[in-house]
Amino acid sequence: MFEDALIESQRPKKPSRRKLMTMPIALLIHGLIVVVVLFVNFWMVDKLPEPSIQVTFYSAPPPPPPPAAQRERRV
């Protein structure tokens, strides 16, 4: 009854060509889907408007006032 269910009782079988090709085909299909999704996302991006350039002019601060005249000291 359990002879067919046990792994040890079965002879090693040579994998069929169909079984060997499923992994490469699945990887190829998934890779194509990823490439198509990335290409569509790249293709459908709206062009951004050019940002406005803000120009600010800076000027040097005014020179400091002349030093106050020192009072003469009377000795």
Secondary structure, 3 states (H helix, E strand, C coil): CCCCCCCCCCCCCCCCHHHHHHHHHHHHHHHHHHHHHHHHHHHCCCCCCCCCCCCCCCCCCCCCCCCCCCCCCCC
